[in-house]
Amino acid sequence: MLKVGELAALARLTVRTLHHYDSIGLLRPSARSDAGYRLYDRDDVARLHQIQALRSFGMSLADIGLYLDSPEGSPLAVVERQLAAIDRRIAEAARVREQLQRLHAELATGGQPDLSTWLDSLEQMSMYEKYFTQDELARLPMYHDEAIKAQFKGMVEEAQALMHKQTPPDAQAAQDLGQRWLDTFGRGTNGDAELAARVNLMMTREKGSAEVPEDLMQYMMAVIGELKYAIWSRYLAPEVIARMRKHYASRGHEWAPLIGRVREQMRLDPDATQPASRELGRQWMELFHDMVGTDPQAVAGFRRATEERPMLRKGSGVSDEALAWLRKSLKPV
């Protein structure tokens, strides 16, 4: 058996991290020495392997605990998931090698390719392939459709010009751009709510991209927010709109990761009966009530608006199927 310091050193973690895992019930040592030191056996080390693997996929510690306690959280399932991730990286490396070989051949014969454009493209490909399989990328027009990429490039230039002139997000020019941005995003994600959710998650975690830097992304989010506030204001009282603005300023970044986790759990548990599903439903309602409040009139107004005005869900990655799944997750046992 391994002492806590030995396991920490071998796993390249701090002792404090293992103590924390113990305190929250995520990884409890199987035994203690006569002197009270934590002792870890093979099964403990196997569980730590699962925990660290799931952390590398972006799961929170709370979600990891729920996942490992579900049937889908077996050691075999986690290792299979790791293998799939590594296979994607190997495939990505092979494609990059092929591109480098082509570039090398062109340079070796005296060619002068546009290196900055090529490297920007490489960066984008590498980022997308962290989040999408090759089959998914084939269904993602914004990744491979040159016309859609050109449209986004033009809109990015428009947004940069508006930012340079300090144009407010609610100005008419910005609002027109926001509407076109949403329409192009819909075509770029092929009208697929799951793909849209994954793109949003990618952009949130990566803090933008070479093509859409973080400050421009934040500006366009503000522009699109104003588009939607104008619609919500027809259904909600001014104080609720003010609450929503405050929520998005402080906690808006939490939505994309939560939507991503919901989409993943929908695949694992279509009936929404597992503890992990119920926990996601609880998290969703907590974030929703922070945004809208708990007043029944405000909640009803928000739901009526989203049902009557599809524009409010454009670009969010939230589908009717996801909302139905969340309702199931909230039903009493």
N, C-alpha and C positions, 0 to 999 in steps of 0.2 A: 504494500500500500504506500501511497505517496503522501508526504506531508504537504501542507498548503503552500509552503515556500518552494518546494520541489516542483509541484504541479504548475505553479505560477511561472517559474523559470522555464520549464519545458514548453508551456503554452504561450510564452512571451506575453504574459499578462502581469498585472500587479497583484500582490496579495490583497490589497484593498478591494480590487475588482471581485476576487473570489469571495471575500467576506460579504460584499454587497449582494452577490448572487445567493449566498446562503441566507442573508437577512430577509430577502424578498421571496424565499422559497423556490427560486429557480434552479439552484444546484446545491443540495444539502449533502455534506459528506456522509458516507455510509457508516463511519465509526469515528471515535475519538480515542486518543492515547490515554494512558493513565494520568498523564499530566494535563489532559484537556485539549491537546492539539488536534486539529481537524485531520482526518485521514481519508484518502480517496482511493477507491478501488477501480477495477476495469470498467464497471458499469457507469461510475461517476465520470470517468474520462470520456467514455462514449457519449454521455449526455453533454459534456462540455463541448465535444466536437460538434454536436448538433446545434448547440447554442451559438457557437462562433460562426458556423456555416450560415445559419439563418440571419445573424447580424450582418453578414456580408451581403445578404440580399436586401438589406434595408429595413428589416422588421424591428419594431420596438421591443424592448424587454417584456412588456406586458403581453404583446401579441405572441411572442415566442413561447411564453409560459402556457398560454391557452392552446397554441398550436401543438406543442409537445404532449399535451394532455389529451389530444384528439387522436382518432385512429389514423389520420393522415400524417401524424408526426412521428411515425416509426423511424428507427435508424435507417432502414432500407429506403424509405421514401426520401429522407433528407439527403442521403448519399446519391440517390438517383437524380435528385434536383441539382446537386453539386456537379455531377457528371454532365448533365445537360448544359449547365452554365459553362463548364470548361470546354465542352465540344463547340459551343458557340464562339468562345475565344479562339480556339484552334482554327476554326473556319475563317474567322476574321483575320487572324495572322496570315493565313494562306492567301487570302485575297490581297492584303496589303503587300505581301511579298511579290505577288504577280504584278501589282502596279509599280512597285519599285524596280522590278526587272524591266518593265517597259520604259520607265523613266531613264534607267541606266543605259538602255540600248539607244534611246534618243540622244542622250547627252554624249555618249561615246562616239556617235557619228556626227557630232557637231551641231546637233539640234539645240534650240533655245526655247523650251517650254515655259509657260507662265507659271513659275514656281509658287508665287503667293496664292494664286487661284487654286492650284493643285493641292497645296498644303491645307488651305481652308476646306476644300472638299474632303480631304482625308480626315480632318478633325471632325467634320460633321458626320461622316460615315462611321467613324469610331464611336461617337457619342450615341448615334441611333442604334448601333448594334449592341450596346449595353442593355437596351431596353426591349428590343424586338428580335424575334426570330426571323430567318430569311423568308419564310412563308408570310409572316406578317408584313415585312418590308415590301414584299411583292404586292400587298394589298394597300400600301400606303402611298398614294400619289405624290404627296409632298416630298417624298424621298427620291422618287425616280422620274416623275413627270416634269420635263424641262419647262413646259408652259406654265405650270403652277409655280415652280421655283422662280421663274422670271417675274410672275405677278407679285410674289412675296418680296422679291428684291426691289421691285418698283415701289411697293408700299413702304418698305423699310426706309427707302430714300425720302419718301414723302413724310414719314414720321420724324426722321432726323431733321428735316427742314422745319417742321412744326415745332419740334423741341428747341431748335436753334432760335426761332422767333418767340419762344416762350408762350406758345399758343395754349390757352387753357384746355383741359380735356373736354369741357362741355361746349367749346366753340363749334360752330357749324362745320367748319372744315375738318376738325378732328372727328366729329360725329360721323360725317360722311365716310371718312377713312375707316373708322371703327366698324361701320356696317359692311364695307367691302372686305375688311380683314376677316370678319366672322364668316361671311359667305365663302371666301376663298379657303378658310380653315376647314369649313364643312366639306368642300370639294377635295381638299388636300388629305382629309382623313376618310374619304369615301363614304361619308355619312354614317360611319361606324362609331357609336358612342364609346366602345371599349378602346379603340385606337385613339380617339380624341382624349380619353382619360389618361392613357399612357403617355401621349405627347405632352400633356399638361404636367404630369408627374416628372417627366424627363426635364422639361424646361425649368420646373421649380427646383429640382435637386441640383441641376447643373448650373443654375443661375444664368440662364440664357445660353447663347451659343455664339459662334463666330459671326453668323449672319444676323442674329438678333441679340445684341448685347443686353446685359441686365437692365441698364437704365432705360433703354428703349422698350424692353418687355414690360417694365413697371409702368411706363407712360401709356402703352397700349392697354394694359389692364385697367388703368384709371379711365381711359377713354371709353372702353367697353362697359365699365362700371356705370359711367354717366348715362350711356344708352339705356341700360337696364333700370337705373334709378328713375328715369323719366317715365318708364312704364309702371314700375312698382308704385310710384307716387299717386297713380290713379286708383290704387287699391288699398293703400296703407296710409295711416296718419303720419304727419310730419315727424312726430317724435319717434315713430318706428323707423322711418327712413334715416333719421339721425343716429339711431342705435345701430342700424345696419352699416352705416359709414364707419362708425367707431369700431365695430366688429371686424370689418374687412381691413381696417388699418392695423389692428393689433393681432388678429387671428386668421385673416384671410388665407395666409400661407398654409394653414392646416388642412384646407379642403382637398387639394390635389392628392396628397398622400393618403388621406382617408378614403377618397373615391377609389384610388388605386387598390387599397386593401380590400374594399368592398367587392370590386370586380374580381379580384383573385379568390376571395372566399366564396363568391357565387359559384365559381367553377368547382371548388372543393366540396361545397355543401349546398346544393341547389334548393333543398327544403328549408334551409336556415334554422336547423334545429340544434346545431352544435353549440357548446359554450362560446367558442370563438365568434360565431355568427351573432349570438346574442350580445356579446360584448361590443361588437362593431355597431350593432343597432343602438346600444346605449351611448356610445361615443358620438354617433351621428346626431341623436336627439339632444345631447348636451351641447354640441356645437350649434345645432339649429336654434335651440332656445337662447343661447348666448347671442345669436344674430338677430332673432325676431322677438324674443321674449316669450312669456308664457300666457299672455292675455289671449283668451279664445278667439276674440274678434280679429286680432292681429294674425294669429296662426291661420284662421280660416281665410283671411284676405290674401295672405301670401300663397296659400295652396290654390285658391281660386285663380290668382294671377298666373301661376305657373301652368295651370291646366288650360287656361284660355289663351295664353300668349306664349307659343312655342319659342319665340325669340329669347325668352328669359333663360332657357336651358341651352341655347346655342353655344357651342364651344366648351361646355362644362364637362362633357363626358358622362352626364347623368341621364339615364334612359328610363323609360316606363318600366322595363324589366328590373332595373336596379331598385327603383322605388317600391315595386311590388315585393321584391325580395326583402327589403328593409322592413316593410310592414309585417311580413311573416316573422322576421327575427324578433319583432317586438311583441308578438302574441304571447300571452301567459302560457306557461307550461301546463 
